[in-house]
Amino acid sequence: MARVVLVGNLKQFTGGIAEFDLEAATVRQLFQRLAERYPALGPHLEEGIAVAIDGAIHQDAWLEPIGAASEVHLLPQIGGG
């Protein structure tokens, strides 16, 4: 199972849980499973989350594969001025 790490304020939508293991083959599947487990997190995943898989940041990552031993970091969008 992949290790998922929520960065920033995302853990407020998971009851304070910032790290957990979850099985998913792609980022899309990961987001679906996260939204099922934590419904309040779902809308924030749809708004656009930066995804880092094993240290590499991906844009438009829906179909990026996730290995069983991967570490996936989810980062909220950062507003700019």
Order of alpha helices (4+ residues) and beta strands (2+ residues): beta-beta-alpha-alpha-beta-beta-beta
